[in-house]
């Protein structure tokens, strides 16, 4: 197994009677140093040694500080089974040891974060990079302990929220394990792995884990022990450019880092040395490594370089020129050396033919089109499995090529990527974009094109970079620098057919001090812009704009007209000096100003020669005060929404971004970590997969043309515990259950692309009361949600959202208009609604709203008001409950509380005096809408014929040739849904979604998600 002097460095804890948890026996290592108490363990934990833990999840709590100090000093660890350090064992006052309840506090201390059990009973295991490629059967029962290691504690760019940090370590799998029936390509867990610690707190350590609940076989144990005895060496090979152009000679840089700094002066081969602490270290004399490179050509064949001698005591950097390669294409470079892991990189020789190839991508009012045909999307976000957010600064085309090949095989047909931080590194001066960075993006795009996968590239995240300006949206210095940067990239890709642009990821407006909120920056540029906007918005021939503004904001004639204060955005019982309508107007100003910024960046891209489609990837904040896709949609080619935290509002996420006449892409979604108060994740990996299934279903139910999952590779290189919880492919090379969900959805969509054509638009429009939503006192947001639940979920009706302030432009000619309970709408919007009613539309509205968007008196339906009570009985006999916040904030309409038809002056109104959408009793709202829709002759017949079970959304989306049915089960049990007459009902698994296509008469099922699951999974072991 090991030489005797090395074996003695291993420490085995063997306290008599110490409990074992989650392991069945104690593994032995011949020649290891055995300690029989915590006191002996404390003495044995010296630098250079390896702690072996054999008792599974159990460990002595009183030894933790000693173990922690040992690991801090660079000590190594071999953990043989169990959930590491999760069951502290203490001495009982009555004598004897007591095992405490499970905790992850010690895991969190080691930045291993969580531990999940993945059942691999009767599955299989195979070594990674071992001599044998044979599968080994696993016992039953058998489970693998899956960790979530975070390998970063720093930020490269302290003021940027999306910043990566130093890569303090690396995960290397030793064995993979598969469940019964798993696709051979996608193992469920790592059965054994190594975490190498290169820098930071645990630098110099090597942590080896046997993850299975069954003990390792002798041969596997030998490999584990040898791995634990090795010195951690960071070894990588990077091309100097990701893409080389004609006439350039390729080169790579060999980089090596030895955190232990071996060998100290005085070591000689074949000897050992005892240090001042009495620790005997093995002689590690190799200061020069012989590295050989193998370069594979795109035309086939391989070229090997002569061995290169790389000297390394602690750090080494060697640039190596490669032979001239004149043939365009992708080149793989493998590097290996004795005592070093084999690594691989890749680079491109620019392939212009491939770069300009591809199909024409365009959009219509619903979908993305490929050469004029529908191209529904199921994709993911890809940066790099090795470098993550630094992927364009440290390009590796070999990794991209492997990933894109895998995605294409799984029928995933789009990737999203971009730069989330480091803008001043990509372009230190405005317009001077780093050439190496651009070459990295070229290599990324060529790698995607090689596998036929279009790319969405994102320019900014959260706030645009200012490049020395005061305000990212108004300072001319900042705007011009942004234009120059965007144009430089777009110009480089003006001939690329299969690229699209996302201007900014999840934008805020506009102060960096209040990220994720809409708050003023307070600079002179913003003040000037706000005053100009007010003058334009409220000035007319009849009245001075300042008078109008003072009336809207309730200012005296002596009060200055200025930007809102931070306090203006607070909802208070008594507002005192706060001016909430000033805050509301500022939000509208921010929405329109962001639209102008979007137009500026779009013009920069077009001026640079790129005709690629453009979007903005907003998140759920766009449904409140942050830039809304329903406002800036006319400045982009398609809208985007990121569905993240609000898992009870996933349908709203999509509907709130699906603007009239513009296609929608759910361009980022995944599973955010949510923890119990104990710090443990509330969801298991299987439960996370179910949630992703529902999110994909909601994306299509909201009439999006596709969905992009975030992200493919788990990112451990950010100082954020949440990041290591998100993604499909962890660093240990396994695949989370979410991966199967995504590839099954991709397979279903790929089989039916031609059916996503000729989408039928909704006949119902909902006016979103943005005056309420953008104000400090927003009750309309919840009213909108209840309206969506009643219409889309309960009644099966599809609704087009239109914001109050864009109704005059986007309303169209609906048969029914929904105005959910609100305090009022703008005069322009009310005039637009009135005109639509005179042209045949019917208005559905509730409550009292005889005011405009600033709460000023306005003649709407001529209704009187009265105070609401906590409990109200409608004239139909239903008892409704309203919250205290509602009853102390607004009114009901006076009169008999029963649904009433109002027909006068050509208007057709179905009204209820009680604000039903504010009620906590949804049944009355559903009945109110149903009665009104019957009167307006707007039907969903099949929904009424086969109402879905409670807790199940069944959404039927009609296209020219067929109907897409999305079924989403939000209950903990499987549910049965009847789709067509005369055919067996469909089973929707608990907590999941399913999709099906019906023929144009909805008389038979054409295809069902899951009906051909094996088309997404092959080579099942």
N, C-alpha and C positions, 0 to 999 in steps of 0.2 A: 504493500500500500504506500508507505512512505519510509524514507530512511529514518533510522532510530532517532537521530538528533532532531529531525523535523517533527516526528510524532510527539516528542516530548514537549513541543510548544503548544499542543492541544490540551485544553483544560476540561476535564469531565467532572461535573458536580455529582456527588454520590452520597448525599446525606441519607443515612438509614431511614427508611419509611417515608421519605418525601413523596408526596402524591404525584401520580401521573394523571393528566387530563387530556383527552383526545388522542392519546397514543396507547398502544396495547403492550409495549415492551420497551426496555432500555437498550439502545444501540451501544455497542462497545467499539472502541478504537484501540487496537494493540499499540502499546508503548506510550499512550497518552498519560498525562499527569492527572491523577485522580485526587480530588479533594472531597472531604467527607463532612464539611460544615461550611457555614457562611464565613466564619472567621478564616478558615483555610482558603476559601475562594477569594476573599479580600486580599490575602497575601499573594495569591497566585496570579492575580490580574495585573500583569506587568506589560509594558509596551512590547510589541512584537509577537505577542501570543494570540491564540485563537480560542475564544470561548465556545465550547460545544454545549448546546442545550438540548437535552434528551427527554425532558419530562412533559413535552407537549406544550399546552397552553399555560401550565402552572409554573410559577417561579416564586422565589422567596422575596417578599416585599421589602424586607430589611436589607436586601442586597442590591436594591435598585440603584441607589446612589453610586455604589462601587461599580456596578455594571455600566452605568451611564458615564462615569469618569473614564473607565477603560475604553469605551467606544469613542469618547471625545479625544482621547490620546492617539487615535488611529488604530485601536485594536480591532481585530477581525472577529467575525461571528459565524458559527455554523449552527443553524436552527433546524432540528430534525423532527418535523411534524408538529401539528397543532396550529392554533391561532396565536402568533407570537405575542408574548407578554400581555395576555388578556385576562389571566386568572391569577391575581396576586394571592399568595399563601402567607398567612400570618400565624404567629403563635397564639393559641387560645389561652385565656386566663385560667382555664381549667386544665391546661396542659395539652400538648399535642398540637399538630398543625391543623389549620382550618382554611379551606379554599373559599375565597370570596367570590361574589357575583362577577360576572363578566364585565370588563371595562375596556374602553379603548384609549384611556388617558395616556397609557405608556406608549401605545402605538402612535398617538398624536405627537408625543414628545420626540419620537424618532422620525417624524414626518412620514410615517407609513400610513397614517390617517384612518383607513377603514380596513375591515377584514370580512369578506363574504365567503360563505361556503357554497361551492359549486359541486353539485352531485355528479360524479363521473362513474357511478357504480356500473359494473359490467362494461365499462368503456375500454379505451385503449390508450397507450402511451407510446411515445417515440422520442428518442434522443434528438437534440438539436446539435448539428455539427459533430455528431458522434461517429464512431466507426460503423455502427449498424444503422440501417434505415428501416429495419423491421419493426412492426408494431408489437407491443407487449400487452397482453390482456390485463385488465385491472379487476380487482376483486369486487365483491359486493357484500356489505356496503363500502363505499369509498367516496371521499369528497376531497376537493382541493381548496386550500385556504388562499383566497385571492386578495392581494393588498392593493392599496392606492398610493404608491410612493410619490412624494413631492421632492424634487431634487434641486430646488432653488429657494433662496432666501433673500434675494436682492432684486433691485430694479435697475436696468441699464439707463433708463431715462426717467428720473424721479418724478417729473411733472406730467408724465403721459400715462393715462390709466391703462392702456393696452400694452405696457412695456414688458418685454421678457427680462430675464435676469441671467446671472452667471450659471452655467451648467456645472453643478457641483458633483454630479455623478452620472452613472449610466446603468441601465438595467440590461442584463443579458440572460435570455432564457437558456436553460440546460436541457429540459424535457418539456414536451407539450402533452396535454391530455385531451382526449375527445370523449364526449358523451356518446351513448348508443345512438346511431343514426346520423351523427354529425358528418358534414361534408369534410373530406380529408384536407381541403384547403384552409379550413377555418377551425382551428382547435379552440376548445372552450376555456382552457386554463393552462397556465404554466405549472407543470408538476414539480419543477425545480428551477431556481433562478439565482442569479448573482446580482447584487447591487454593488458596483464599484464606486468608492468615494474618492473623488479627485481633489476637491478643495472645500473650503468651508469648515464647519464644525467637526465633521468626522473624516477629514482628509487623511488618506493613507489606509483606511479600513476597507475590508472586503467582506460583505455580508452575504452569506450563502444560505438559501432556504430550500429545504425539502418540504413541498407544499401539500403532499398527499397525507391522508389520515392513516394509510397503511405504511409500514416501515420499508425503507429502501432495501433492495436486494444487495448482496455483497458487492457485485460489480458496480452498482449505482452508488453505494456508499463510498467505494474507492474513488470514484470520480468526484463526489462531493468533497471528500477530504482533500484531494489534490487541488480542487478549485479554491478551497478555503486557504490553502497554504501559499497560494500564488500572491505575488506582489501586484497591486493594482497599477496598471499602466494605461494611460489615455493615449490612444494611437488613432490617428486619422490622416486621411489623404484627401486634399481638396484641390480642384482645378483653380488656376489663377483667374480664369474666366469661366462662366458657365457655358458660354458660346464663343467660339473663335471664328473669325472671319477670314476671307481669302488673303493669303500671303502671311498669315500669322502662324507662328510655331507654338503648338500647345505645350503647356507645362503644368506640373502639379507641385503642390507643397506637401511634404511629409512633416507632420507635427507629432511630437511626442512629449508627454508630461509624466514624470514619476513623482507622485506626491510624497513618497517617503524619502526621496533624495538619495537613494542607494546608488552606489556603495559608498560608505564613509571611507575616508583616507585610511590606508593601512590594511584593507582587506586583500586577501590573495586567494586564488582558486584552491578549493579543497580544504579550507580551514574554517574554523568558527571563531567567534570572538565574544568574550563576556564583557558587557558594558558596566558602567559604574553602578548600575542598579542591580547587578547580579544576574542580568538576563542574558542567556546565551542565544545569539542570533546565528542563523545559518549564513555561510559566506555567499553573498550575492555579488558576483564579480563582473557580471556582464555590463560593461559600460558602452560597448559598441554593438549595435544590432545590424545584422546583414538583412537588408530589405530588398525584396525582388518585386517587380511590377509586371503584371500581365495585362496587356491592352488588347481588347477585342475590337475588331473592325466591323463596321456596318455591312460590309460586303462578305463577311465571314472570315474565319481564321483569327489567329491570335499572335501578337508580337510580345516577346518577353525582353525586358531590359536586362542588362548586366546587373548583378547584385550591387547595391549601393550600401556603403557603410555609413550608418547614422550613429553619431556619438551622443549619448544621453545620460547625464547624471541626474538632472532634474528637468530641464527643458531642452527641446531640440526643434529646429525648423530648417528644413532642407528643401530648396527649390530644385526640381528635376525637370529638365527639358526633355520632351518626347520627340520622336522622329516626326518629320513633316507629314501630315495626313492631308492629302489633297481631295479625297472623296468626301463630299458632304454626308452628314449623318451622325448617328449617336455612337459614341465610343465609351466602353466600359473599362475601368481600370481597377484591377484587384491588386492589393498589396498584402504581403505576408512576410513574416520573419520568425525565426526561432524565439520563443518566449513572448510572442506578440499575437494578438487576435487578428484574424484575417478581416480586412475591411475592403469596402468597394465604393468607388465614386464613378462619376460619369460626366462627360461634357459633349457638347455638340460642335461639329464643324457646320457652320451656318448652311442650312438647306433652304434656299430661296423657293424652290419649287414646292416643297412641303409647306413652307411658311405662308405662301399666298394661295394655297389650295383650300378646299373645303366648300361647303354649301352656303348659299345665301341665306342668312338668318334675318327674319323680319318679324313684325308683330301686326296683329289685327286687334279688334276690340276685345278679344277674349284670350287669344293664344299666341304662343311663339310659333313661327312658321319656319320650316326648313325647305328651301326651294318651293315655297308656296304651300307646302303641306303641313298639317298640324304636327307639332313636336312637343307633346306633354313631357314634363321633366320630373325625374326622380334622381337627385344627385346629392353631393356632399361637399364639404369644405376641405380643401387639401392645402397644406403648407409643406411640411416635411416631417416624416416620422423620426428624424434624427435631430434636425436643427429647429424645427417648429417656426416661430415667428422671425427667426433670423435667416430664413430659407433663401431669400434673395441676396443676402450679404454673404452667405456661405453655401453656394448652390451645389446640388448633387443630383445630376440628371439620372443617374442609375436608380436612385430611390424613387424619383418621380415616374420613371418608366415602369418600374415594378408595380407601383400603386395604380397608375392609369390602366395598365394591362388588366389588373385585378378588377377595377371598376367596370371596364368595358365587358369583361367576361360576365359580370353580374348585371349587365344591362343598365347600369347607371350612366346617364347621358349628359351630365353637366357637373362642373366643379366651380366653386366660388373660392376666391383667394384675394390677397391684397396686402396692404401694409397698414398695420395697426399702431405702429410707433416708429420712431427713428427717422422722421421726415428730414431732420437736419443732417442726418447721416447720408440719406439718399440724395439730398440736394442741399449742400451747405449754403450755397448762394442761390438766389432765385434764378431758375432757368438753367442752372448748371447741374444737371442731374448726373450722378455718379455713373460712369460708363460701365463699371463692373456690375453695378446693381441692375442696369438696363440689360446687360448681357445675361444676367441671371434670369430675368423675366423672359427674355427671348428663349432661353433654354427650357424654361418651364412651359411656355406656350408650344414650342416644337414637340416637347414630350407629350403634351395633351393631344396635339394634332396627329401625332403618330398613331394614336388609338381612337381618333375620331371623336374626341370629347371637347365640346365648347367650354370656354373659360369666361367667368365674370371676374373682373379685376376691380378691387376697391381702392380708391385713392387716399381717403382719410378715414379716421375713426373718431367719433364723439364730437370733436371740434376741429375745424380746419386749422392747419398750422399757419401761424402769422408771419413767420420769417422776420421777426423784429417789429411787426406792427402792433398797434394797441388793441385792435378789435378784429376778430377773424372775419366778420361779415361787412364791415363798413370802412375800415381803414384802407385807402387806395394802395398803400404799400403792401398790405397783406393780400388784397385781391389780385394785384398784378403778379405777385410772387406765386400765388396759387394757380393763376392762369398759365404762367410760364412752366411750372412743374407739370400740370395736367397736359399742356400742349406738347411738352417734350416727350412724354410717354405716348400720347396718342399719335404723334407724328411717327414715332418709331413703328407703330402698329397700324398705320393707316391702310395698309394693304392686307391686313389679317382679316379674314372673313368670319372666323368663328371665335371672336372675342367680343365681350360686352363690358360696359363700364358701370360701376357702382360708385357714385361720386363720394359718398360718405356713409360710414357704418354708424347707425344709431345716433343721429345728430342731436345735439342740444343747442339751445339758443339762450344766452350767448356768453354768459360769464363763466370763465373757467373755475371760479370760486364756488359755483353752484351747478356743477355738472349734473346732468339728468333732470334739471329743472329749467324752467323758462324764467330767467331773471336778468335784469339789465346789467350791462358791464359798467356803465356810468361814464364812459369816456366822451370826449367832445364830438367825435364822429357819430356816435350813436345818438347823442342828444340832437344833433343837427338833422339826422335822418328821421328821427321820431317826430320832430316838429314839422318837417316837410310832409311826412305821411299824414299827420293830422290835418294840415292845411288842405291837402289834396282830397282827403276822405270826407271832410265835413264843411268845406267851403263851397258856397254857391252864390248865385246872384241875389238870393233873397235875404241871406243872413251871414254875418261874419263868422268865420270858422271858430274863432276864439270864444264867441258867445255860445256856439253849439257845444264846444268841448266843456266849457265851464258848467253848462246845464247837465251834460251827461255825467260829469264827474262830481257834481255838487260842490263846486268851488265858489268862493266869493269873488267879487270883481277884483279884489286885491291879491288873491292867491295866484302864484306863478303857475304857468303851464309847463310841466317838466316831466321827466322820466318818473315812473313810480318808484316808491321806496320798497325795500324788501318787506317791510311790514304791511304794505298794501296788499300783498298776496295772502295774508293770513285771514282765515275766517274767524271772526270773533262775535260774541253776543253783543258787545258794544264796541263799535269800530273806532270811536274817539277821533283821532286825527288821520286815521287810515282812509284811503279813497279806493275802495275795491273796484269801482268801474274804471278807474285809471289803469289798474292792473289788467283788467279784462281787455281794454283797448290795446294795451301793450302786447298782449298775447296775439291779438289779431295782426298787429303791426309786425310782430316777430314771424308769424306764419307767412305773411306776404313778403317780408324781407328775405326769408329763407328761399322762397320761390324765386325771387330776383337773383339771389346768389346761385341757385341751381341753373338759372338761365345763363348767367355769366360763365359758369364752368362748361355748360353745354356748348356755348358759342366757341369757347376756347378749343374744345375737342373738334368741333366741325371745322373751324378755321385751320386746324392742324391736318385736315384731310381725312379724318376718321368718320365713317358713317355708321359705326356700330351703335346698337341700341344702348340707351342710357337709363339708369334707375337710381333710386336712393333707398338704401336698406334701413328703414326705420324699425323700431321695436314697439312694444305696447304703449310706450309713452306717447306715441303719435296719436293715440286715441284720447289723450287728455290735452296737455298744454304744449307738448313738444311738437316739432314740425310734423304736420299731418299729411299722409299721402293723398287724402281727399282734397287738400288745398294745392299742394305742389304738383299734382298729377299732370297738369297741362304742360309742365316744363320738362317732363321725362317721357320716355317711350313706353315704359311699363312701371307699375308700382310694386313695392316690395314691403313685406312685413316679417318681423322676427317674433315668433311665438315662443315665449320663455316662461316667465314666472306664473302668469295668471292662468293656471290650468282649469279654472272654472269658467273661463271666458275665451276659450280657444276659437269658437265659432266667430265671436265678436272680433277677435284679432284680424281674421281674414276679411270679414265683411266691412270692417272699418278702414280697410285699405283698398278695397275693390271699387275704384272710381268708375263712373260711367264712361264707356268708350275706351278704357285702358285695361290691358291685361294685368293680372296680378300674379306675382311669384312669392310664395312663402320662402324667402331666400335664406332663412336661417332658423332652425328649430332644433331642439334637443332637450336633454333632461338636466336641469339645474339641480345641484345638490340641496336637499332639504334635510336638516338634522333634528333629532330629538333634543331635548334639553341636556341629555347625557352626552351629546356630541356624536351619537351614532346616526348613520344615515337611515332615514325612515323607509326608503325603498331598497329592496333587494335588486340585483341585476335583472331578474325575470320581471319584476314589477316595473322597473324602468323601461323594459322593452314593451310592455303593455301600454304604458303611457305614450311612448313614441308611436306605437300603432295608432292610438287615438289621435295624436297630433297630425299624423299623415292623413287620416280620414277627414279631420276637420279642415285641413288645407284644401282638399278637393271639394268638400261640402260648401266651402265659402267661395267657390267658383274660381279658385286659383288654377293656373295652367300647370302648376307643379310645385315641388317642395325640395328644398336643399337642407340636408341635415348638417348640424354643427356638432362635432367635426369628425373627420375620419380617424385621425391619430390623436390619442390622448396626449395632452401637453403637460409634462411635469416641470417645465422650465419657466414657470412664472411664480411669483410669490403669492400664490392664491390657492387655497385648498379646493376651491370650487373647480378650478381648471382640471385637476387630476380626476375629477368625477365625471367629466364630460368627454365623450368620444366613443368610437366603436372599436378601435384597435389600440390597446395599451402597449407600453414599451416592452412587455414581456412576450409580444408576438401572438397573444391570444386574441380572440374576438368575443366581444360582449354579445349577449342575446339580442341587443338592438340591431346588430348587423344582419341577422336573419330577417328581422322585420323589414329593414330597408331594402334588402335584395329581393324579398318576395313582392313588395310593392313595385319595385322597378321591373320585375319580370312581368307582372300583370299589366302595367302601363305599356311596356314595350310590345306586348302582344296585340295591343288594341289602339295603336297610335292613330290609325285612320278614322276611328270613331269620334275623336275629340275635335269635331269640325261642325261649324254651324250652330254655335251655342244659342239657345233661346233666352232672350233677356227677360228679367222679372217684370211683371206688370204692376208691382207695388214699389213705391218710393217712400223711404222714411226721411223726413227732415230732421237732421241731427241738430239739436239746439245748442250750437256752439257758443252762443252768448252766455249760456249757463255753464257749459263745460269749461270755458276759458276763464271763468270768473273764480274768485276764491271760494264761492259757495256752490259747489257742483252737486246737484241732485239729479241732473239730467243724464249723467253717465249711467247711473243705476236704472233710470227709467228706460233708457235705450236698451240696456241688457234685458230687462224684463219684457220689453216689446219683442226683441229678437227671440227670446225663449217661447213666447206665446205664438208668434207667427211661424218661425222657422222650425222649431222643435215640436210644438204641440199641434200646429195646423198644417205643417208641411208646405208652407208658402215661402217663396223666395223674395227677398227684399233688397232693393238697391238703396244704398245710403247716399244722401246728398247733404252737405253741411249748410246750415242756415245762410252763411255769407256767400255761398256759391250757388244758391238755388236758382237765381236768375239765369245762370249759365248752364247748369248741369241737370235741371229738373227733368227735361224731356217731356214726354206725353204719357204719363202713367195712367192706369185706370183707377188706382187708389193711391192716396197720399196719407201717410201716417205721421201725425205730429204728436209724439209722446209727451206726457205731462212735463210742463216747463213753465218758466216765469214769463216768457215772451219771445218773440222773434222780431227781426228787423223789419222795418216798413217795406223795404224792397222785396224781402222774401214773402211777406204777406200779400203784397200786390201780385207776385208771381204765382202764389198758390191760388189766389182768387181768379186770375186769368186761366189757370189750368182747369179749375172747376167749371168755368164758363165754357170750356172746350170739352167737357165730358168727364172730368176726373171727380172722384168723391173723396172728401177729406174726412179722416177719422181723427178725432182729437178728444182730450179729456181735461177736466179741471178748468181753472180760470187763468187766462193769459192775455188780459187786456192791457198789456204793456209791450214796449219794444225791447230790443236787446240790452238797453241800458236802464230798464225799469221805469221808463217814462210812460205816462198814459198814452194809450193807443186804442183806436176803435177796431175791434176784431169781430166779435159776434154780439156785442152789446150786452154782455152778461154782467150781473152783479156778483160781488164776492162775499164770502163769509169765512170765518175761521174753521179750520179743520179740527176734528177731535181725534183722539188716539184710536177710538173705535167708531166706525161709521157703518150704518146699515143702508145698503142700497135699496132703491125701489124694487129691485128684482128679488129682494129677500136675502141677499148675501151679506154676511158680516165681514167688514174689511178692517184691517189694522194698519195704522200708520205709525212710523217711528216718531220719537220726540223731536228729532232734528227736523223732520218734515213739518210737523204741526206747529213748530215755533219759527218756521222759515217762510211759509207761504200759505195759500188759501185754496178753498174749493169754490166752485161757482154756486151761487145761490139757486134755490129752486128744488123741485122734486128730483131726488138723486136716482134718476133712471135714464137709460139710453134714449136719446131724442133725435129725430130727424129734423134738421133745419134746412128749409129750402126758401131762399129769398134772393132776389136780385141775380138770379142765375147761379147761385151757389148751392152746392149739395154737400151737407155736413152731417156726419154721424157723430154725435157728441154725448159725453157723459159728464155731469157736473163734478163728480169726484175724480181726482187725479189718479186713475186706476194704476198707472205705471209706477206710482210711488207707493202703492199698497204692498204689504207683505203677503197678501192673499192672491195668488195668481189666477185662480179659477175664474173669477169675475172678468178679468181682463181677456182671458181666452174666449169666454162666451161673448163678450162685447165685440171683439174682432170678428168672430165667426158670424155673428148676426149681421154685422156691417158688410162683410165680404159676400154674404148671400144676397144682400140687397144690391150690392154693386156688381153682382154676377162675375165674381173672381173666384175660381174654384181650384181645388186640388183633389179631384175625384178619387184617385187610387189611394191617397192617404186616408181619406174618409172611409173607404171601403175596408181597408186593412190597417187600422190604427196600430202603431207599434207598441210593444210593451212599455210600461213606465220605465224611465231611465234610459231609453234607447232612442237615438236620433236616426231617422230614416229620411235621407235627403235624395230626392229624385231630380237630377239635372238633365234637361232635355237638350239633345243635339239633333242635327238634321236627320241622321239615320238611325239613332238609337238613344237610349236613356241610360245614363250612369246613375247607379244607385249606391249611395254611401251609407253604410249602417255602422253606427258607433254605440257600443255598449258601455255605459258608465255604471254598470252594476257589478257586484261581486260574483254573479252567477251567469252561466251561459243563457242566452235568450234566443227565442225562436221568432223569426220574422217571415211573414208571408209576402212574397213579391209578386207572383202572378197566379192566376186562377188555374187550377188543375195540375199544378206542380208542387212537389214537396217543399215545405218551408225551409228556410235557410237558418242554420245555427250560427250565431255570432258568439265567439268565446268570451268569457268573462273579462271585462276591462279592455277589450280590443275592438278593432274596427275591421270591416270587410267591405270590399267593393265588388260590384257586379254590373255587367252590361246586359240590358234587355233590348229586344228588337224594337223597331219603330212603333209597333202596335202594343208593346209591353205585354206580349202574349207568351214569350219564352225567354229563358236565360241564354244569352250568347256565350258569356264567359264569366267565371267567378274567381276572385282572388283566392288563392290557396288550392284551386282545382288542379293546378299543374305545378305544385311546389317543387317537384324534383327538377323542373326546368331551371330553377335557380340554384339547385344543389346537385352536384354530381360527385363521383368518386367517393361515395359514402363508404367508410371502412366497416 
